[in-house]
Amino acid sequence: MSKKIIVYIVLVVCIVVAGVYAYFGRRVVEETQQPVVQTEATSTLRIIPSGTYVIAPKESTLHWALNKPLIEGYVNSGTIPIATSTISIAIGGALSGTISFQVKDIVVGDTPKKPGMEEMLAKHLKSPDFFDTTKFPLAEFRVVSATRGGNDVQGKTFYTVVGALTMKGVTRDVSFPVVADVREDKALVATADFELDRTQWGITYGSGSFFSNLGNNIIGDRVKLSFSLIAYPEPEIDGKG
């Protein structure tokens, strides 16, 4: 093969390669320069207005559930009333406040394995075996901080809330995720689902971690909690509580 033919072939290959690169390279650049379409999931974080919010007890709920892990389906549950409390949101989103729970008025709503025993269980939960409500009628959660994480597709804002929970005279640091939003009537709505280890507050009755030979009477250490808090800007609380 002569040198001229070899040179010609090399030139043709170079031209083809250059053309392919120019075409596909331009396509990549054009695609990367396309504007990002803002969807609900990527929209700007919704800002909850600063100010003092007063929790409306009649509209707010705290649910609890505790099981006997060795008995299938053995779950008792109920509610704990929330006392009138305030939450302050500073400019920039800093959160503070103390929320009080009326443990002395704990309600047992469902005892599926022992129907009709609700009142007896409520009395037991108020005894020194559990909350000892004669000495400690309230539990309190003091908000230390709230870190905003992002929005879901409905525009509700996620937070990680950190605080100190005092129960039965013992204070422990806790953190849990909260979803918060503001309704059209300016009410702040906050919801959460999480678990706590009751033994961290000295509530060890029936715990397999502290007692042996309990058999099927072992009561779970972890309490499932869920709450829905409704709070109104301070000047607008009248008639809502």
Number of C-alpha atoms within 10 A of each C-alpha: 5 6 8 9 10 11 11 11 12 11 12 12 12 11 12 11 11 11 12 11 12 11 10 11 11 11 12 10 10 10 9 9 9 8 7 8 8 9 9 13 13 14 14 12 17 14 14 17 15 15 16 19 23 26 27 23 18 14 13 20 17 18 19 20 18 18 19 18 15 13 13 9 11 15 17 19 19 18 19 19 19 25 20 17 16 19 22 19 17 14 12 10 17 14 20 18 17 17 19 18 21 16 25 22 17 21 20 22 16 16 17 14 13 10 8 11 13 19 13 10 15 17 16 14 19 20 15 15 13 19 24 19 20 12 13 17 17 20 23 20 20 19 21 17 17 21 15 19 14 17 21 15 11 9 18 18 21 22 20 14 18 19 20 17 21 18 23 20 15 12 17 12 13 15 17 15 18 21 21 22 20 20 11 7 9 15 20 21 18 20 18 17 16 14 14 15 14 18 17 14 18 15 18 19 17 20 19 16 12 9 11 10 8 11 9 11 14 20 22 21 23 17 17 16 18 15 19 18 21 23 28 25 20 15 9 14 15 10 6 14 16
